[in-house]
Amino acid sequence: MVERRECECGRSPKGFCICYPANDNDTEGFVRLPSSARLATPASYHRLAIVYANLVPTSRRVMVDWLCDVIWQYEGIIVDANGHRIASCEIQPDEVLRTECDGSLRWLSDFLKFAVRPPHQAAHEKVVPRLELLYLAIAIQYPSVARRIIAD
């Protein structure tokens, strides 16, 4: 049930404010992934690297654990760019980041370098799932920051 506010404008005869909408159309508990094309642009790639370099307080070796914690504990709704719902428990950061091939997670170190030196070209299509995973964790943990990553 929506909590009602006491009327501040004095226009409501029953004391409940009619100037504020009493609906559930907010975006809290809902994450929509951007399209692959928008996420792979050099500007978005650069902004995502800046966010990780400055906001996420973990080393590259602990990053997978942080991603798992953030994504798996999320109880909201995750939707991809096409509108298909994704269950958070089905997302496997180890598989997406390919830790079985690169246990040192060297790719994350290379990714963080783009915070200082922007990429010259769009992300390769095989890198896009990694960017989606990283964006998803930021969108869950810092939704207001995530809105600024994707260029309009």
Phi, psi and omega in degrees: 000141181281134178282130181267146179263148174291144184293129178256342184264343179081010182270348183264126181290337182264000177092351177264135187291130177258002180276345179253134179292139179250062180232179183246037182270024177276169184257010179292132182083018182219125178235128176244123178286141177286168179293155180300321181296319180287325181285332183275355180297150179303323181294315179293319178301314180296314180297320178297319178296321178298317180299313181293323180292332186251333185256328185271113188272050182225157174280171182294332181285335179265352183301319181296319177296319178296317178299316178299314180300311183295313186285314184289334179273355180287128183255003180276195183256133177244129182231136178280180184297336180270359179092007179274134181285140179241128176281128183296331181287345179271351180279126182245096180303325179299319180289319182293318180276355177057052181292341178289333178269329184225082182295337180276352180055045180300330180300322179295322176297317178295322178298316182294337176295334179289352174289329180265318182241107182300148177292150181271342182221169180294156180294144178293151184299333179282346178271339185304317177301327177293318178296321177298318178297314180295319178296319181301315180297320178292319180297329178283311186282320183227074185299324181291328177287320182299326180295337181268353181286318184277126180288139179273000000 
